[in-house]
Amino acid sequence: VCVHTRVYMSAAAASSSPAASSDAAECSLLGGPFAICVQIGLAAAAIATLVVKRHTERPRRPWLVWFFDASKQAFAGFLQHCVNLV
């Protein structure tokens, strides 16, 4: 959740510090039990979607092949998550 605030300064202060006159942003992360429940719910939905997809595909792949494909998607999701944190 980001809250953008505008910094108002006098003309003398703005001329002495050009960086201080720009917009300032303050961000905070959600935490606590709610954030954990959201993460668990998203993980459960992703895994359930992959399992349902496996049961509806024809011809059905063996569990080991399906696991490797699903783990590849999980790894890619983890990497994207890390990129989003930066």
ChimeraX commands (.cxc) that place a marker at each C-alpha (Angstrom):
marker #1 position 0.00,0.00,0.00 radius 0.5
marker #1 position 1.61,3.25,-1.09 radius 0.5
marker #1 position 0.61,6.68,0.07 radius 0.5
marker #1 position 1.89,9.59,-1.99 radius 0.5
marker #1 position 2.38,12.85,-0.20 radius 0.5
marker #1 position 3.30,16.17,-1.68 radius 0.5
marker #1 position 5.98,18.19,0.05 radius 0.5
marker #1 position 5.41,21.95,0.10 radius 0.5
marker #1 position 8.38,24.16,0.86 radius 0.5
marker #1 position 9.15,27.82,0.75 radius 0.5
marker #1 position 10.84,29.21,-2.33 radius 0.5
marker #1 position 14.12,29.69,-0.45 radius 0.5
marker #1 position 14.20,26.10,0.79 radius 0.5
marker #1 position 13.25,24.75,-2.64 radius 0.5
marker #1 position 16.04,26.64,-4.36 radius 0.5
marker #1 position 18.66,25.36,-1.91 radius 0.5
marker #1 position 17.61,21.71,-2.22 radius 0.5
marker #1 position 16.11,20.70,-5.58 radius 0.5
marker #1 position 15.74,17.05,-4.54 radius 0.5
marker #1 position 13.67,17.99,-1.50 radius 0.5
marker #1 position 10.99,19.64,-3.64 radius 0.5
marker #1 position 10.08,16.43,-5.48 radius 0.5
marker #1 position 7.16,14.19,-4.51 radius 0.5
marker #1 position 7.80,11.89,-1.58 radius 0.5
marker #1 position 6.26,8.41,-1.41 radius 0.5
marker #1 position 5.72,6.31,1.66 radius 0.5
marker #1 position 5.06,2.58,1.27 radius 0.5
marker #1 position 4.17,-0.03,3.86 radius 0.5
marker #1 position 3.60,-3.77,3.55 radius 0.5
marker #1 position 0.60,-5.69,4.79 radius 0.5
marker #1 position 1.48,-8.11,7.56 radius 0.5
marker #1 position 0.05,-10.33,10.22 radius 0.5
marker #1 position -2.40,-13.22,9.97 radius 0.5
marker #1 position -4.36,-11.68,7.10 radius 0.5
marker #1 position -1.30,-11.53,4.83 radius 0.5
marker #1 position -0.39,-15.14,5.67 radius 0.5
marker #1 position -3.95,-16.30,4.91 radius 0.5
marker #1 position -3.88,-14.50,1.56 radius 0.5
marker #1 position -0.56,-16.17,0.64 radius 0.5
marker #1 position -1.85,-19.62,1.65 radius 0.5
marker #1 position -5.05,-19.06,-0.31 radius 0.5
marker #1 position -3.15,-18.03,-3.44 radius 0.5
marker #1 position -0.83,-21.05,-3.19 radius 0.5
marker #1 position -3.79,-23.42,-2.70 radius 0.5
marker #1 position -5.61,-21.92,-5.69 radius 0.5
marker #1 position -2.53,-22.27,-7.90 radius 0.5
marker #1 position -1.92,-25.90,-6.91 radius 0.5
marker #1 position -5.61,-26.80,-7.24 radius 0.5
marker #1 position -5.69,-25.27,-10.73 radius 0.5
marker #1 position -2.70,-27.35,-11.84 radius 0.5
marker #1 position -4.20,-30.57,-10.41 radius 0.5
marker #1 position -7.58,-29.95,-12.08 radius 0.5
marker #1 position -5.80,-29.22,-15.35 radius 0.5
marker #1 position -3.91,-32.52,-15.06 radius 0.5
marker #1 position -7.13,-34.48,-14.52 radius 0.5
marker #1 position -8.84,-32.92,-17.55 radius 0.5
marker #1 position -6.01,-33.27,-20.07 radius 0.5
marker #1 position -5.95,-36.09,-22.61 radius 0.5
marker #1 position -3.66,-37.96,-22.92 radius 0.5
marker #1 position -2.83,-37.70,-19.23 radius 0.5
marker #1 position 0.86,-37.30,-18.41 radius 0.5
marker #1 position 2.45,-39.43,-15.68 radius 0.5
marker #1 position 2.60,-37.84,-12.21 radius 0.5
marker #1 position 6.39,-37.44,-12.39 radius 0.5
marker #1 position 6.24,-35.53,-15.69 radius 0.5
marker #1 position 3.37,-33.41,-14.34 radius 0.5
marker #1 position 5.36,-32.70,-11.17 radius 0.5
marker #1 position 8.36,-31.52,-13.19 radius 0.5
marker #1 position 6.15,-29.22,-15.28 radius 0.5
marker #1 position 4.39,-27.85,-12.20 radius 0.5
marker #1 position 7.67,-27.33,-10.35 radius 0.5
marker #1 position 9.01,-25.41,-13.35 radius 0.5
marker #1 position 6.04,-23.06,-13.12 radius 0.5
marker #1 position 6.48,-22.73,-9.35 radius 0.5
marker #1 position 10.15,-21.85,-9.78 radius 0.5
marker #1 position 9.30,-19.24,-12.41 radius 0.5
marker #1 position 6.68,-17.76,-10.08 radius 0.5
marker #1 position 9.22,-17.64,-7.25 radius 0.5
marker #1 position 11.72,-15.82,-9.47 radius 0.5
marker #1 position 9.05,-13.31,-10.52 radius 0.5
marker #1 position 8.18,-12.77,-6.86 radius 0.5
marker #1 position 11.85,-12.03,-6.10 radius 0.5
marker #1 position 12.03,-9.56,-9.00 radius 0.5
marker #1 position 8.92,-7.80,-7.71 radius 0.5
marker #1 position 10.52,-7.38,-4.29 radius 0.5
marker #1 position 13.50,-5.51,-5.75 radius 0.5
marker link #1:1,2 radius 0.2
marker link #1:2,3 radius 0.2
marker link #1:3,4 radius 0.2
marker link #1:4,5 radius 0.2
marker link #1:5,6 radius 0.2
marker link #1:6,7 radius 0.2
marker link #1:7,8 radius 0.2
marker link #1:8,9 radius 0.2
marker link #1:9,10 radius 0.2
marker link #1:10,11 radius 0.2
marker link #1:11,12 radius 0.2
marker link #1:12,13 radius 0.2
marker link #1:13,14 radius 0.2
marker link #1:14,15 radius 0.2
marker link #1:15,16 radius 0.2
marker link #1:16,17 radius 0.2
marker link #1:17,18 radius 0.2
marker link #1:18,19 radius 0.2
marker link #1:19,20 radius 0.2
marker link #1:20,21 radius 0.2
marker link #1:21,22 radius 0.2
marker link #1:22,23 radius 0.2
marker link #1:23,24 radius 0.2
marker link #1:24,25 radius 0.2
marker link #1:25,26 radius 0.2
marker link #1:26,27 radius 0.2
marker link #1:27,28 radius 0.2
marker link #1:28,29 radius 0.2
marker link #1:29,30 radius 0.2
marker link #1:30,31 radius 0.2
marker link #1:31,32 radius 0.2
marker link #1:32,33 radius 0.2
marker link #1:33,34 radius 0.2
marker link #1:34,35 radius 0.2
marker link #1:35,36 radius 0.2
marker link #1:36,37 radius 0.2
marker link #1:37,38 radius 0.2
marker link #1:38,39 radius 0.2
marker link #1:39,40 radius 0.2
marker link #1:40,41 radius 0.2
marker link #1:41,42 radius 0.2
marker link #1:42,43 radius 0.2
marker link #1:43,44 radius 0.2
marker link #1:44,45 radius 0.2
marker link #1:45,46 radius 0.2
marker link #1:46,47 radius 0.2
marker link #1:47,48 radius 0.2
marker link #1:48,49 radius 0.2
marker link #1:49,50 radius 0.2
marker link #1:50,51 radius 0.2
marker link #1:51,52 radius 0.2
marker link #1:52,53 radius 0.2
marker link #1:53,54 radius 0.2
marker link #1:54,55 radius 0.2
marker link #1:55,56 radius 0.2
marker link #1:56,57 radius 0.2
marker link #1:57,58 radius 0.2
marker link #1:58,59 radius 0.2
marker link #1:59,60 radius 0.2
marker link #1:60,61 radius 0.2
marker link #1:61,62 radius 0.2
marker link #1:62,63 radius 0.2
marker link #1:63,64 radius 0.2
marker link #1:64,65 radius 0.2
marker link #1:65,66 radius 0.2
marker link #1:66,67 radius 0.2
marker link #1:67,68 radius 0.2
marker link #1:68,69 radius 0.2
marker link #1:69,70 radius 0.2
marker link #1:70,71 radius 0.2
marker link #1:71,72 radius 0.2
marker link #1:72,73 radius 0.2
marker link #1:73,74 radius 0.2
marker link #1:74,75 radius 0.2
marker link #1:75,76 radius 0.2
marker link #1:76,77 radius 0.2
marker link #1:77,78 radius 0.2
marker link #1:78,79 radius 0.2
marker link #1:79,80 radius 0.2
marker link #1:80,81 radius 0.2
marker link #1:81,82 radius 0.2
marker link #1:82,83 radius 0.2
marker link #1:83,84 radius 0.2
marker link #1:84,85 radius 0.2
marker link #1:85,86 radius 0.2
view
